[in-house]
Amino acid sequence: MTFTIDTDNNITALETAPAEQDGLVAFATEKEFTKATAEWPISRLVETWNSFAGVAPFDDLKSVKKFENRNKAMKRIWAAIQRLAKAIAPHPPQTAAGQAPAAALATPKKASKTKAAKSQRAPKPVGESKTPREGTAKAKVIAMIQRKGGASLESIMKETGWQAHTVRGFMSTLTAKTGVAFTSTRRESDKARVYEAK
């Protein structure tokens, strides 16, 4: 799994490496993450940690005012990033017949058994699990970012009533959970963060 971190410290987990974007840092290992952030001041590591602490699946993590040293900061952030990867079970691509190809990533055995048991009880059409229920906050956000020009962080906050860190946490898992790919950029006119579906 590849991870990206943008200028607002939003961390996103992706199954494939993304196209290069200004201000977007991609990494797949702790070594790559450490190298990519070597020039960052420790204050940005604090900001990065605080951007997801308290947001699902990091509900048990607490915000910090400082880290004892860079090494401890990197290890704690990387451990949290690994939890993000585990929280997002990869969705294998579907073929026309609804079967995952042999090369698809396998989910853990326990998860596979649970999924198989559920599908025996109530079979669902292919792809249904990726579609959010109409009227939910998730469905609203997806509709907003699919509009031409996308949606700003502020407009998503206004529509959902979420805090900025909640929106960032939600966006960090959106692609893996729903298959909706998007870009995260700064708007030139007012420097607002804008999310737009690809």
C-alpha positions in Angstrom: 0.0 0.0 0.0 1.2 3.5 -0.8 0.6 6.5 1.4 0.5 10.2 0.6 0.7 13.3 2.7 -0.2 16.8 1.4 0.6 20.3 2.5 -2.3 20.2 5.0 -0.9 17.0 6.5 -3.7 14.9 5.2 -2.5 11.3 5.0 -4.2 9.1 2.4 -3.8 5.3 1.9 -3.9 4.1 -1.7 -3.5 0.7 -3.3 -1.5 2.1 -6.2 1.1 4.9 -6.4 -0.6 8.2 -7.3 0.5 10.6 -10.1 2.9 13.3 -9.0 1.3 16.4 -7.6 2.9 19.6 -6.2 3.1 19.4 -2.4 2.2 15.7 -2.3 4.7 13.3 -0.7 4.3 9.6 -1.5 5.9 6.8 0.5 5.4 3.1 1.2 7.8 2.3 4.0 8.9 3.8 7.2 12.3 4.5 5.7 10.7 6.4 2.8 8.5 8.3 5.2 11.5 9.3 7.3 13.5 10.4 4.3 10.6 12.4 2.8 10.1 14.3 6.1 13.7 14.7 7.1 13.6 18.5 6.4 10.3 19.1 8.3 10.5 21.0 11.5 9.3 19.0 14.5 6.3 21.4 14.8 5.0 20.0 11.5 5.3 16.4 12.9 3.1 17.6 15.8 0.6 19.1 13.4 0.6 15.9 11.4 -0.1 13.8 14.5 -2.8 16.2 15.7 -4.5 16.2 12.3 -5.7 12.6 12.8 -5.5 12.0 16.6 -9.0 11.4 17.9 -10.5 10.7 14.4 -11.6 7.2 13.5 -9.8 4.8 13.4 -7.5 6.8 15.8 -10.2 7.6 18.4 -7.9 6.4 21.2 -5.0 8.7 20.2 -4.6 12.0 22.0 -3.4 15.3 20.6 0.1 16.4 21.7 1.8 19.8 22.2 5.2 18.5 21.4 7.3 15.3 20.9 10.3 14.4 23.0 12.4 14.1 19.9 12.1 13.5 16.1 12.8 9.8 16.3 9.9 9.2 18.7 7.6 11.4 16.6 8.4 9.4 13.4 7.9 6.0 15.1 4.5 7.1 16.6 3.3 8.6 13.4 4.4 5.5 11.3 2.7 3.2 13.8 -0.5 5.2 13.4 -0.2 5.1 9.6 0.0 1.3 9.8 -3.2 1.3 11.7 -4.8 3.3 8.9 -3.6 0.6 6.4 -5.1 -2.2 8.5 -8.4 -0.2 8.9 -8.8 0.0 5.2 -9.3 -3.5 3.9 -8.4 -3.5 0.2 -11.3 -3.9 -2.2 -10.3 -6.3 -5.0 -11.3 -5.1 -8.4 -14.3 -6.9 -9.9 -14.4 -8.5 -13.3 -17.5 -8.5 -15.5 -18.7 -11.8 -14.0 -18.3 -10.3 -10.5 -15.3 -12.4 -9.6 -12.1 -11.0 -8.3 -9.1 -11.8 -10.5 -6.5 -14.1 -9.2 -3.9 -11.3 -8.9 -6.1 -9.2 -6.6 -4.9 -8.5 -3.1 -6.1 -11.0 -0.6 -7.8 -9.9 2.6 -6.8 -11.5 5.9 -8.3 -15.0 6.4 -10.4 -14.0 9.3 -12.0 -11.1 7.4 -12.5 -13.4 4.4 -14.4 -15.9 6.5 -16.6 -13.2 8.0 -17.3 -11.7 4.6 -18.1 -15.1 3.2 -20.5 -15.9 6.0 -22.3 -12.6 5.5 -22.6 -13.1 1.8 -24.1 -16.6 2.4 -26.8 -15.0 4.6 -27.7 -12.1 2.4 -26.1 -12.0 -1.1 -25.5 -8.4 -2.3 -25.0 -7.2 -5.9 -21.4 -6.5 -6.9 -20.2 -3.1 -5.8 -23.2 -2.4 -3.5 -21.0 -2.2 -0.4 -19.1 0.7 -2.0 -22.2 2.8 -2.5 -23.1 5.0 0.5 -26.8 5.2 1.6 -28.6 8.2 0.1 -28.8 11.2 2.4 -25.8 10.2 4.6 -23.0 12.6 5.1 -20.7 10.3 3.1 -23.1 10.5 0.1 -23.3 14.3 0.4 -19.6 14.7 0.4 -19.1 12.4 -2.6 -21.8 14.4 -4.5 -20.1 17.6 -3.6 -16.6 16.6 -4.8 -18.1 15.2 -8.0 -19.4 18.6 -9.0 -17.3 20.6 -11.5 -14.7 22.5 -9.5 -15.1 20.1 -6.5 -15.8 21.3 -3.0 -13.7 23.2 -0.5 -12.8 22.0 2.9 -14.9 24.8 4.4 -18.0 24.0 2.3 -17.8 20.3 3.3 -17.5 21.4 7.0 -20.6 23.6 6.5 -22.6 20.9 4.8 -21.8 18.1 7.3 -21.2 20.0 10.5 -17.9 18.3 10.9 -14.7 19.8 12.2 -11.7 20.3 9.8 -9.8 17.3 11.2 -12.9 15.1 10.8 -13.2 16.0 7.1 -9.5 15.3 6.6 -9.8 11.9 8.3 -12.8 11.1 6.2 -11.1 12.1 3.0 -8.0 10.1 3.9 -10.0 6.8 3.7 -12.6 7.7 1.0 -10.8 6.2 -2.0 -10.0 2.9 -0.3 -13.5 2.5 1.2 -15.6 3.7 -1.8 -13.4 3.6 -4.8 -13.9 7.3 -5.4 -10.6 8.8 -6.5 -10.0 12.5 -6.0 -7.4 15.3 -6.0 -6.6 17.6 -3.1 -5.3 21.0 -4.2 -5.0 24.6 -3.1 -7.2 27.1 -4.9 -5.1 30.0 -6.3 -7.7 32.7 -5.6 -8.1 32.2 -1.9 -5.7 29.4 -1.0 -8.6 27.2 0.1 -8.2 23.4 0.2 -10.3 21.9 -2.6 -11.2 18.2 -3.1 -12.4 17.2 -6.6 -13.3 13.7 -7.9 -11.2 12.5 -10.8 
